Amino acid sequence: MHHNYKYALSAGATLAIFSFTKPASADVVTDWNLVTVKATKAAKYNSNLGSRIEAIEAIAVYDAVNSIKKIGTPYHYYAPPSSPASVQAAVAQAAHDVLVNYFPAQKPHLDSALTISLSQANDGPVDKGQAVGAASAADIIALRANDGSDPNQSYAGPAKPGVGEYRPTPAGFVPGINEQWGKVKPFLLKSNTQFRPVAPPTVGSEGFKKALALVDELGSTTSTKRTEDQTHIAQFYKQDAELTVNEAARALAIAHKTSIEVNALAFVLADIAEADARIGLWDAKYNYLLWRPVTALNADADGGVTNNYAKWTPLLSTPPHPSYPCGHCGTVTAGFEVLKKFYGDNDAIELHTSTPGEPARTIKSLSTGEEENGWSRIYGGIHYPFENEAAQKLGREVANYVLANGPKKK
């Protein structure tokens, strides 16, 4: 089903999306991952919807590759062709058909990309590969047709919010987005609550006050404690989290010159991990309904805000959804933990951002990226430190579960 409604995007995601610098190409798997990421942003999809589409595309691609190459266990579709078939054509057709299904308005662009991919396929009969890819795409589209992602539900907040209770925030005071996302059918998890984190520190407790003081000190627009590099970290990582995961995956595939089979498996597991992590994160967000730092730092003793939020302003605009746990932190950790299993944790990776004017950033390792991404939300004034820790724990748990229970080599 095509989602014809618009979702709020995180800051920086509304750039001219097709202006991304294209890196050196690894193979048709990485090419179509990039096409997929761009398609989600051209459609103004936020990280929840974007990660879902990326997982669906990666599943269609993997199951198509696996049907021809018989590399391991399928996600769902497995139908080896009776005669030789082009794996490259299967990948392109599978990805194309997924994207055209969800983004019919982009069909001319996607058709053009498919034509280019098919013209470069040189590993067997193209038409046979196309048939496998088309069947794999149709299978996963049908499987996800009623997964709870649609229709969108927003959260207006309580009429009289109490101390510690989430309510819409500046700028805009728009309702909380995607309230339904914590109920979306997971791709691999047994349940949406499987790795739900423990409750956050009680508002007013010493742990909460200590965390709030750190956000106050490091996260305001006028902070004198935040370094220039920490400000860059906040601005760099404010882009939608799945962009960071997928760019790192493409860069590692290129650097390691991994095969089309390895890339298909790495991307399907990484993209499922980040998609399922976001479902778990959203379950927790709307379960705990913790107020954002911008509310806590402007609140009166009774939890109300009578200063029009003029007392304290965060460096970054607060995203419109409950605070605990940190969505960004769990998403990147889930994806990066999967990538470590394929590529190790020793590569320096140059990453780019959709934040206008922010230069490329080289991370020393995936672990460095996880750490920077987590702290970016504290430097930006939009999350508490304990939210980063809880979200990264969830991300690691999801990644480990996906690696243990997802598709794997024979």
Buried (B, 14 or more C-beta within 10 A) or exposed (E): EEBEEEBBBBBBBEBEBEEBEEBEEBBBBBBBBBBBBBBBBBBBBBBBBBBBBBBBBBBBBBBBBBBBBEBBEBBBBBBEBEEEBBBBBBBBBBBBBBBBBBBEEBBEBBEEBBEEBBEEBEBBBBEBBBBBBBBBBBBBBEBBEEBBBBEBBBBEBEEEBEBBBBBBBBEEEEBBBBBBBBBBEBBBBEEBEBBBBEEBBEBEEEBBEEBBEBBBBBBBEEBEEBEEEBBBBBBBBBBBBBBBBBBBBBBBBBBBEBBBBBBBBBBBBBBBBBBBBBBBBBBBBBBBBBBBBBBBBBBEEEBBBEEEBEEBBBBBBBBBBBBBBBBBBBBBBBBBBBBBBBBEBEBEBEBBBBBEEBEEBEBBBBBBBBBBBBBBBBBBBBBBBBBBBBBBBBBBBBBBBBBEEBBEEE
